[in-house]
């Protein structure tokens, strides 16, 4: 039975990683207490750092995949809306197309344009944040802070890759 509790507690710990930092620590310590394991705050923080590092490997990639998919869908939706609007406007002289249908097609086109604009703004902001992060990492290197050089190299590599992906997303037109 205790192995089941540990499995449940481990699942809770993994779910706790997605919460804000103070809440995560409290949840992890609480889970360990429930499992009957004694721990210190330092041990909980160490577990938190390890589990957060593992979970953070997936999050940026998943977010970029979702953003790329949403951006691609928005481009497609805008092209379809424009095509529909053009078709409806050309057929408007025909008695089978009403003014309401023309207006709806126009509204759909405007909505698709707004969605694409919002996604472009999000990508632009993420690009700016990634560029700023790269500058900060380079400044830390200039200061000679070597204690976490490997971590900074990893972060620099991740950020540069993220920047390339974001620029590729913007180039999707």
C-alpha positions as CSV (number, residue, x, y, z in Angstrom):
1,X,0.0,0.0,0.0
2,X,2.8,2.4,0.7
3,X,4.1,2.0,-2.8
4,X,0.7,3.1,-4.1
5,X,0.9,6.1,-1.8
6,X,4.4,7.0,-3.2
7,X,3.1,6.7,-6.7
8,X,0.2,9.0,-5.9
9,X,2.4,11.4,-4.1
10,X,4.9,11.3,-7.0
11,X,2.0,12.2,-9.3
12,X,1.0,15.1,-7.0
13,X,4.6,16.3,-7.0
14,X,4.7,16.3,-10.8
15,X,1.4,18.2,-10.8
16,X,2.7,20.6,-8.2
17,X,5.4,21.7,-10.6
18,X,2.9,23.5,-12.7
19,X,1.9,25.8,-9.7
20,X,3.5,29.0,-8.6
21,X,6.9,28.5,-6.8
22,X,5.7,29.0,-3.2
23,X,2.7,26.8,-3.8
24,X,4.8,24.1,-5.4
25,X,7.2,23.9,-2.4
26,X,4.3,23.7,0.0
27,X,2.5,21.0,-2.1
28,X,5.7,18.9,-2.4
29,X,6.4,19.0,1.3
30,X,2.7,18.2,2.0
31,X,2.8,15.2,-0.4
32,X,5.9,13.9,1.3
33,X,4.4,14.3,4.8
34,X,1.3,12.4,3.5
35,X,3.6,9.6,2.3
36,X,5.3,9.5,5.7
37,X,8.6,10.7,4.4
38,X,10.4,13.3,6.5
39,X,12.0,16.1,4.6
40,X,13.5,19.6,5.1
41,X,12.6,22.7,3.2
42,X,16.1,22.5,1.5
43,X,15.3,18.9,0.4
44,X,11.9,20.1,-0.9
45,X,13.5,23.0,-2.8
46,X,16.1,20.6,-4.3
47,X,13.3,18.2,-5.4
48,X,11.4,21.2,-6.7
49,X,14.3,22.5,-8.7
50,X,14.9,19.0,-10.2
51,X,11.3,18.4,-11.1
52,X,10.8,22.0,-12.4
53,X,13.9,21.6,-14.6
54,X,12.4,18.4,-16.1
55,X,9.0,19.9,-16.7
56,X,10.4,23.1,-18.2
57,X,12.0,21.1,-21.0
58,X,8.6,20.3,-22.5
59,X,6.8,23.6,-21.8
60,X,8.6,26.0,-24.3
61,X,8.4,23.4,-27.1
62,X,4.7,22.7,-26.5
63,X,4.0,26.5,-26.4
64,X,5.9,27.0,-29.7
65,X,4.1,24.1,-31.3
66,X,0.7,25.5,-30.2
67,X,1.7,29.0,-31.4
68,X,2.9,27.8,-34.7
69,X,-0.3,25.8,-35.2
70,X,-2.5,28.7,-34.2
71,X,-0.6,31.1,-36.5
72,X,-0.8,28.7,-39.4
73,X,-4.5,28.2,-38.8
74,X,-5.0,32.0,-38.6
75,X,-3.3,32.5,-42.0
76,X,-5.5,29.8,-43.5
77,X,-8.6,31.2,-41.9
78,X,-7.8,34.7,-43.2
79,X,-7.2,33.4,-46.8
80,X,-10.5,31.5,-46.7
81,X,-12.4,34.5,-45.3
82,X,-10.9,36.7,-48.0
83,X,-11.8,34.2,-50.7
84,X,-15.3,33.9,-49.3
85,X,-15.8,37.7,-49.1
86,X,-14.5,38.1,-52.7
87,X,-16.9,35.4,-54.0
88,X,-19.9,36.8,-52.1
89,X,-19.2,40.3,-53.3
90,X,-18.9,39.2,-56.9
91,X,-22.2,37.3,-56.6
92,X,-24.0,40.0,-54.8
93,X,-25.7,41.2,-57.9
94,X,-27.3,37.8,-58.1
95,X,-30.6,37.4,-56.4
96,X,-29.4,34.4,-54.4
97,X,-26.9,36.4,-52.4
98,X,-28.3,38.7,-49.8
99,X,-26.7,41.9,-48.3
100,X,-26.6,40.0,-44.9
101,X,-24.4,37.3,-46.4
102,X,-22.0,40.0,-47.8
103,X,-21.9,41.6,-44.3
104,X,-21.2,38.3,-42.6
105,X,-18.4,37.5,-45.0
106,X,-16.9,40.9,-44.3
107,X,-17.1,40.4,-40.5
108,X,-15.5,36.9,-40.8
109,X,-12.7,38.4,-42.8
110,X,-12.2,41.2,-40.2
111,X,-12.2,38.7,-37.4
112,X,-9.6,36.5,-39.2
113,X,-7.4,39.6,-39.7
114,X,-7.7,40.6,-36.0
115,X,-6.7,37.0,-34.9
116,X,-3.7,37.0,-37.1
117,X,-2.7,40.5,-35.9
118,X,-2.9,39.4,-32.3
119,X,-0.8,36.3,-33.0
120,X,1.8,38.4,-34.8
121,X,1.9,40.8,-31.8
122,X,2.5,37.8,-29.5
123,X,5.2,36.4,-31.7
124,X,6.9,39.9,-31.9
125,X,6.8,40.2,-28.1
126,X,8.3,36.7,-27.7
127,X,11.0,37.6,-30.2
128,X,11.8,40.8,-28.3
129,X,11.9,38.8,-25.0
130,X,14.2,36.2,-26.4
131,X,16.5,38.8,-27.9
132,X,16.7,40.6,-24.5
133,X,17.4,37.2,-22.8
134,X,20.3,36.6,-25.1
135,X,21.7,40.1,-24.3
136,X,21.4,39.4,-20.6
137,X,23.2,36.0,-21.0
138,X,26.0,37.6,-22.9
139,X,26.3,40.4,-20.3
140,X,26.6,37.8,-17.6
141,X,29.4,36.1,-19.5
142,X,31.2,39.4,-19.8
143,X,31.0,39.8,-16.1
144,X,32.8,36.5,-15.7
145,X,30.1,34.8,-13.7
146,X,31.3,31.2,-14.3
147,X,29.4,29.5,-11.5
148,X,26.5,28.6,-13.8
149,X,28.3,28.7,-17.1
150,X,26.9,25.4,-18.3
151,X,23.3,26.5,-17.4
152,X,23.8,29.8,-19.2
153,X,25.1,28.0,-22.3
154,X,22.1,25.7,-22.2
155,X,19.7,28.7,-21.8
156,X,21.5,30.6,-24.6
157,X,21.2,27.6,-26.9
158,X,17.5,27.2,-26.0
159,X,16.8,30.9,-26.5
160,X,18.5,31.1,-29.8
161,X,16.6,28.1,-31.0
162,X,13.3,29.6,-29.8
163,X,14.2,32.8,-31.6
164,X,14.8,30.9,-34.9
165,X,11.5,29.1,-34.5
166,X,9.6,32.4,-33.8
167,X,11.1,34.0,-36.8
168,X,10.1,31.0,-38.9
169,X,6.6,31.3,-37.6
170,X,6.4,35.0,-38.7
171,X,7.7,34.0,-42.2
172,X,4.8,31.6,-42.7
173,X,2.8,33.8,-45.0
